[in-house]
Amino acid sequence: MSDQQRDWDKELAEIDKVIAKGPAPGSGVPAGPAGRSPAPARDRGGRLASFTTWLRVLLGLLLAVGMTQWPYPNACGLNLAVYLGAITAVIVTGVWSSISSWQRRLGLAHTLSLLVFLWGVILAAREVLPRIGYTRHARTWTCSTTGVESS
């Protein structure tokens, strides 16, 4: 069909009719302001989901702040292992709450969660790096038994 035989007015009228009908149902395109309802928003879980996310964030913050007040010596041995386990709990809580806050689109909660995670990584680096020879002053994983003489 060549351009001389086409009826452009007829074709444009058909296009106008399709546009007037609006988007096809389920196409994901929101309807215009012509009185039609917009596409339904994705449910993000509601109030309970936001509450549990904030609960996770607060748990992480409490753990992170509590690590600054660790009451036991943590230089070596079993005490060091328990301390590193607590640091792991801080890191896991930071990741857990950051995933939840990202899914719920809670910006402040996500920022706080990432800070908890970062604080856990800093605490872990402070304990692990001197023990793997990365710093100038090396430390050991196990406690030495100085002062004990063998017979």
C-alpha positions as CSV (number, residue, x, y, z in Angstrom):
1,M,0.0,0.0,0.0
2,S,1.6,3.3,-1.0
3,D,1.2,6.7,0.7
4,Q,-1.2,7.9,-2.0
5,Q,-3.8,5.2,-1.2
6,R,-3.7,5.6,2.6
7,D,-6.5,7.4,4.4
8,W,-4.5,9.2,7.1
9,D,-7.6,10.7,8.7
10,K,-9.2,7.2,9.2
11,E,-6.0,5.8,10.7
12,L,-5.4,8.7,13.0
13,A,-9.1,8.4,14.2
14,E,-8.5,4.7,15.1
15,I,-5.4,5.7,17.0
16,D,-7.4,8.4,18.9
17,K,-10.0,5.7,19.8
18,V,-7.3,3.4,21.3
19,I,-5.8,6.3,23.3
20,A,-9.2,7.3,24.6
21,K,-9.8,3.7,25.9
22,G,-6.7,3.9,28.2
23,P,-4.1,1.3,29.0
24,A,-4.9,-2.4,28.9
25,P,-5.7,-3.9,32.3
26,G,-2.7,-5.4,33.9
27,S,-0.2,-3.5,31.7
28,G,1.4,-1.8,34.7
29,V,0.8,1.6,33.2
30,P,-1.1,3.9,35.6
31,A,-4.3,5.3,34.4
32,G,-4.5,9.0,33.6
33,P,-6.4,11.7,35.4
34,A,-9.6,11.0,33.4
35,G,-11.4,9.7,36.5
36,R,-10.0,6.2,36.4
37,S,-8.4,4.7,39.5
38,P,-4.6,4.3,39.5
39,A,-2.9,0.9,39.5
40,P,-2.8,-0.6,42.9
41,A,0.4,0.1,44.9
42,R,2.5,-2.8,46.0
43,D,1.8,-3.7,49.6
44,R,4.9,-3.2,51.8
45,G,3.5,-5.1,54.8
46,G,1.7,-2.3,56.7
47,R,2.2,-1.1,60.3
48,L,3.2,-4.4,61.8
49,A,6.1,-4.9,59.3
50,S,7.3,-1.3,59.9
51,F,7.2,-1.9,63.7
52,T,9.2,-5.2,63.5
53,T,11.7,-3.5,61.2
54,W,12.2,-0.7,63.7
55,L,12.4,-3.3,66.5
56,R,15.3,-5.0,64.6
57,V,17.0,-1.7,64.2
58,L,16.7,-0.8,67.8
59,L,18.0,-4.3,68.8
60,G,21.0,-3.7,66.6
61,L,21.6,-0.2,68.1
62,L,21.4,-1.6,71.6
63,L,23.9,-4.3,70.8
64,A,26.3,-1.9,69.1
65,V,26.2,0.6,72.0
66,G,26.4,-2.3,74.5
67,M,29.7,-3.5,72.9
68,T,31.3,-0.3,74.1
69,Q,30.6,-1.3,77.7
70,W,31.9,-4.9,77.4
71,P,32.6,-5.8,81.1
72,Y,35.1,-8.7,80.6
73,P,38.7,-8.9,79.5
74,N,38.9,-9.8,75.8
75,A,42.6,-10.0,75.1
76,C,42.9,-13.7,74.4
77,G,41.5,-17.2,74.7
78,L,37.9,-18.0,75.5
79,N,37.0,-14.4,76.4
80,L,38.2,-13.3,73.0
81,A,36.1,-15.9,71.3
82,V,33.0,-14.8,73.2
83,Y,33.7,-11.2,72.4
84,L,34.2,-12.0,68.7
85,G,30.9,-13.9,68.8
86,A,29.1,-10.8,70.2
87,I,30.7,-8.7,67.4
88,T,29.4,-11.2,64.9
89,A,25.9,-10.8,66.5
90,V,26.2,-7.0,65.9
91,I,27.2,-7.5,62.3
92,V,24.4,-10.0,61.6
93,T,21.8,-7.8,63.3
94,G,23.0,-4.8,61.2
95,V,22.6,-6.9,58.0
96,W,19.3,-8.3,59.1
97,S,17.8,-5.0,59.9
98,S,19.2,-3.3,56.8
99,I,17.6,-5.9,54.5
100,S,14.3,-5.5,56.3
101,S,14.4,-1.7,56.2
102,W,15.4,-1.7,52.5
103,Q,12.4,-3.9,51.7
104,R,10.1,-1.6,53.6
105,R,11.6,1.6,52.2
106,L,12.4,3.0,55.6
107,G,15.3,5.4,54.9
108,L,16.2,6.4,58.5
109,A,16.0,2.8,59.7
110,H,18.2,1.7,56.8
111,T,20.8,4.3,57.5
112,L,20.9,3.3,61.2
113,S,21.2,-0.4,60.2
114,L,24.1,0.3,58.0
115,L,25.8,2.3,60.8
116,V,25.3,-0.7,63.1
117,F,26.9,-3.0,60.5
118,L,29.8,-0.6,60.0
119,W,30.4,-0.4,63.8
120,G,30.5,-4.2,64.0
121,V,33.0,-4.4,61.1
122,I,35.2,-1.7,62.9
123,L,35.1,-3.7,66.1
124,A,36.0,-6.9,64.3
125,A,38.8,-5.2,62.5
126,R,40.2,-3.8,65.7
127,E,40.4,-7.3,67.2
128,V,41.3,-9.4,64.1
129,L,43.9,-7.3,62.2
130,P,46.5,-7.2,65.0
131,R,46.3,-11.0,65.3
132,I,46.9,-11.7,61.6
133,G,50.0,-9.6,61.4
134,Y,48.5,-6.6,59.6
135,T,49.4,-4.0,62.3
136,R,52.7,-3.0,63.8
137,H,51.9,-4.4,67.3
138,A,51.1,-8.0,66.9
139,R,48.7,-9.8,69.4
140,T,48.0,-13.4,69.9
141,W,44.8,-15.5,69.8
142,T,45.7,-17.6,72.8
143,C,46.8,-16.6,76.2
144,S,50.4,-17.2,77.2
145,T,51.1,-19.1,80.4
146,T,53.8,-16.9,81.7
147,G,54.7,-17.4,85.3
148,V,53.9,-21.2,85.2
149,E,57.0,-23.3,85.5
150,S,57.1,-26.9,84.2
151,S,58.9,-29.5,86.2
